[in-house]
């Protein structure tokens, strides 16, 4: 490599490094990247913290509070989604029942016997019992995970607040 080529390589490399550092200085990871021990995850985020200082920690505090609120509000969102889903199912079942009734009116012989109707009702009841149990288990798992995340976020928020108070005291 000639002296001129080395000079160009150094200039291009320095320019690229400058662009990366400027990006890290003015960007925000857009998520909580602090773990429950106060450790910053990822080399790029460590560099970002070094460049941004207190602004980095303020942004992390905002992100952690946003996610804490999100996790606190999860039961309401979950209940609404379940209710909306159940409403769609109920509407679909109603349409099917209406269509079947029209068919039975035109073709009475196609109507199931009372024993068949009773057996279907029992199968539907058994399916509902199984569905409720699976839903209860899933809800329990989701809530358990949510509560763990809330505790972790509260710890992270405390660690960030300590870090911010330490920085302002210096």
Secondary structure, 3 states (H helix, E strand, C coil): CCHHHHHHHHHHHHHHHHHHHHHHHHCCCCCCCECCCCCECCHHHHHHHHHHCHHHHHHHHHHHHHHHHHHHHHHHHHHHHHHHHHHHHHHHHHHHHHHHHHHHHHCHHHCCCHHHHHHHHHHHHHHHHHHHHHHHHHHHHHHHHHHHHHHHHHHHHHHHHHHHHHHHHC
